[in-house]
Amino acid sequence: MEGKVCLITGANSGIGKATAIGLAELNATIVMLCRDKDRGEIAQKEIIEVTGNKKVDLLLCDLSSQEAIRKFVSEFKNKYQNLHVLINNAGIMKKQGSLSPDGFEMNFAVNHLAPFLLTNLLLDILKESAPSRIINVSSAAHRMAKLDFDDLQSENKKLRLMRLYGISKLALMLFSYELSRKLEGTRVTVNTMHPGMVATNLGRDMSKSNQGFGKRFFKTPREGAETSIYLASSPEVEGITGKYYAKKTQKKSSKKSYNEEDAKKIWEISAEMTKL
Ligand SMILES: NC(=O)c1ccc[n+]([C@@H]2O[C@H](COP(=O)([O-])OP(=O)(O)OC[C@H]3O[C@@H](n4cnc5c(N)ncnc54)[C@H](OP(=O)(O)O)[C@@H]3O)[C@@H](O)[C@H]2O)c1
């Protein structure tokens, strides 16, 4: 991965940090997108120490804010001429009721709208750097979701945490497949993946009993990062696009995630929401 620029969102914690370590070990140039300066700098130092790779940069951005994403993209483009791997890894699992600065349901804003906007704004540099790869970190929780286009922000119903989170991940899957169709022939690939159940900070909004449940059977962040690292770096997946992976293997995602009509609708609505 020498000479390859890899941008990883949410690279200060959990699966994102482990992915950054894995790719830094392969000599890639790492750009960490993090929202908190202190947490970002601590992780940056650790990644450099653990891997001996000094090409680990940190850029700040709160992905819940569309203005911050636009600012980040111009900062990134001023600094870098290439982008070979974009890993949309950052994610949250927030109880219903929390809104982004732009007024969108928070899970939907961070887990779907942010990768939608960030990726679209970086498409030019990804195309110029081709062959390049986009990896969207989804979740098996997309299977629990049902999209209600009349109430996409879930304002008129009460939803449990996993369903709300699942909606954002199903939207991300539909977007990923639609993007892979739009990018045909460009040598920019887009794949999605489920990392498994991984012991990270993600479940901090869950009840204490649910947080503890099964944790000792969870994967470590490094194990959870294996599929992201594989999709970012392996020659085996060169040219493969529009697929869903778990345990470094192609899997079928939910039936709803392959609905092309819904994918087009999600694209249009997301473009409006992000003023793309
Ligand atoms: N853990 C699992 O079992 C599991 C299962 C399926 C899918 N996933 C997915 O895996 C991905 C990584 O999650 P994780 O499990 O590693 O959780 P994590 O340890 O909580 O890491 C999430 C990362 O996203 C960042 N982030 C959250 N909101 C952000 C924002 N507004 N702007 C910028 N960065 C933001 C966090 O930053 P802070 O540290 O500043 O909060 C953190 O770096 C997520 O997309 C998640 O949905 C995880």
Ligand as a Chemical Component Dictionary entry (heavy atoms), coordinates in Angstrom:
data_LIG
# 
_chem_comp.id                   LIG 
_chem_comp.type                 NON-POLYMER 
_chem_comp.pdbx_formal_charge   0 
_chem_comp.three_letter_code    LIG 
# 
loop_
_chem_comp_atom.comp_id 
_chem_comp_atom.atom_id 
_chem_comp_atom.alt_atom_id 
_chem_comp_atom.type_symbol 
_chem_comp_atom.charge 
_chem_comp_atom.model_Cartn_x 
_chem_comp_atom.model_Cartn_y 
_chem_comp_atom.model_Cartn_z 
_chem_comp_atom.pdbx_ordinal 
LIG N1  N1  N 0  -19.160 -2.568 17.041 1  
LIG C1  C1  C 0  -19.990 -3.347 16.384 2  
LIG O1  O1  O 0  -20.387 -4.426 16.865 3  
LIG C2  C2  C 0  -20.478 -2.942 15.019 4  
LIG C3  C3  C 0  -21.334 -3.808 14.324 5  
LIG C4  C4  C 0  -21.780 -3.446 13.073 6  
LIG C5  C5  C 0  -21.365 -2.274 12.497 7  
LIG N2  N2  N 1  -20.540 -1.426 13.183 8  
LIG C6  C6  C 0  -20.124 -0.168 12.545 9  
LIG O2  O2  O 0  -18.729 -0.025 12.638 10 
LIG C7  C7  C 0  -18.381 1.360  12.538 11 
LIG C8  C8  C 0  -17.341 1.710  13.584 12 
LIG O3  O3  O 0  -17.943 1.667  14.862 13 
LIG P1  P1  P 0  -17.213 1.098  16.155 14 
LIG O4  O4  O 0  -17.952 -0.133 16.546 15 
LIG O5  O5  O -1 -15.753 1.043  15.956 16 
LIG O6  O6  O 0  -17.655 2.229  17.236 17 
LIG P2  P2  P 0  -16.816 3.358  18.008 18 
LIG O7  O7  O 0  -15.699 2.765  18.785 19 
LIG O8  O8  O 0  -17.839 4.141  18.739 20 
LIG O9  O9  O 0  -16.215 4.220  16.816 21 
LIG C9  C9  C 0  -17.014 5.085  16.056 22 
LIG C10 C10 C 0  -16.156 6.197  15.490 23 
LIG O10 O10 O 0  -17.004 7.112  14.771 24 
LIG C11 C11 C 0  -16.712 8.422  15.237 25 
LIG N3  N3  N 0  -17.849 9.336  15.104 26 
LIG C12 C12 C 0  -19.094 9.234  15.637 27 
LIG N4  N4  N 0  -19.817 10.316 15.351 28 
LIG C13 C13 C 0  -19.017 11.144 14.632 29 
LIG C14 C14 C 0  -19.179 12.432 14.074 30 
LIG N5  N5  N 0  -20.314 13.119 14.205 31 
LIG N6  N6  N 0  -18.144 12.981 13.395 32 
LIG C15 C15 C 0  -16.966 12.326 13.262 33 
LIG N7  N7  N 0  -16.752 11.100 13.781 34 
LIG C16 C16 C 0  -17.756 10.530 14.462 35 
LIG C17 C17 C 0  -16.350 8.230  16.707 36 
LIG O11 O11 O 0  -15.708 9.386  17.221 37 
LIG P3  P3  P 0  -15.660 9.677  18.808 38 
LIG O12 O12 O 0  -14.660 8.728  19.382 39 
LIG O13 O13 O 0  -15.260 11.103 18.860 40 
LIG O14 O14 O 0  -17.046 9.417  19.337 41 
LIG C18 C18 C 0  -15.457 7.011  16.582 42 
LIG O15 O15 O 0  -14.183 7.387  16.129 43 
LIG C19 C19 C 0  -19.695 2.130  12.664 44 
LIG O16 O16 O 0  -20.120 2.561  11.388 45 
LIG C20 C20 C 0  -20.653 1.094  13.204 46 
LIG O17 O17 O 0  -21.993 1.381  12.860 47 
LIG C21 C21 C 0  -20.079 -1.745 14.423 48 
# 
loop_
_chem_comp_bond.comp_id 
_chem_comp_bond.atom_id_1 
_chem_comp_bond.atom_id_2 
_chem_comp_bond.value_order 
_chem_comp_bond.pdbx_ordinal 
LIG N1  C1  SING 1  
LIG C1  O1  DOUB 2  
LIG C1  C2  SING 3  
LIG C2  C3  SING 4  
LIG C2  C21 DOUB 5  
LIG C3  C4  DOUB 6  
LIG C4  C5  SING 7  
LIG C5  N2  DOUB 8  
LIG N2  C6  SING 9  
LIG N2  C21 SING 10 
LIG C6  O2  SING 11 
LIG C6  C20 SING 12 
LIG O2  C7  SING 13 
LIG C7  C8  SING 14 
LIG C7  C19 SING 15 
LIG C8  O3  SING 16 
LIG O3  P1  SING 17 
LIG P1  O4  DOUB 18 
LIG P1  O5  SING 19 
LIG P1  O6  SING 20 
LIG O6  P2  SING 21 
LIG P2  O7  DOUB 22 
LIG P2  O8  SING 23 
LIG P2  O9  SING 24 
LIG O9  C9  SING 25 
LIG C9  C10 SING 26 
LIG C10 O10 SING 27 
LIG C10 C18 SING 28 
LIG O10 C11 SING 29 
LIG C11 N3  SING 30 
LIG C11 C17 SING 31 
LIG N3  C12 SING 32 
LIG N3  C16 SING 33 
LIG C12 N4  DOUB 34 
LIG N4  C13 SING 35 
LIG C13 C14 SING 36 
LIG C13 C16 DOUB 37 
LIG C14 N5  SING 38 
LIG C14 N6  DOUB 39 
LIG N6  C15 SING 40 
LIG C15 N7  DOUB 41 
LIG N7  C16 SING 42 
LIG C17 O11 SING 43 
LIG C17 C18 SING 44 
LIG O11 P3  SING 45 
LIG P3  O12 DOUB 46 
LIG P3  O13 SING 47 
LIG P3  O14 SING 48 
LIG C18 O15 SING 49 
LIG C19 O16 SING 50 
LIG C19 C20 SING 51 
LIG C20 O17 SING 52 
# 
